[in-house]
């Protein structure tokens, strides 16, 4: 996990940005992640985040990306900037090169009210789980 403990003391982005930064619950997120990982027998280590979003995980070329996507011109590697940062943090922690199959694909969950219910009724919820292009709908009904 990226070490962001001293980020509030080193930067000054102006009044409104500093307020948002101080309201960020990074410590609580780190605590919950560590707690859940320890329950599963895993360890959480804090790794320095310096240059993780600027370095290519494929060829180690360093340049500052523009926008949310990282595209390395020398090797042709392209990915979301946050994903590049997480790959580089993993590489720093393990002190090895990239390994195929370690990172899992993103999965999103969205909860919707069942269309069969009248407005204002909370007897059932439908959970929609997206995985790639397939979707699964589950309904939970309250027994009266």
Helices and strands as residue ranges (DSSP letters): H 7-10, H 15-22, H 26-39, E 69-71, E 78-80, H 81-94, E 108-113, E 124-131, E 134-141
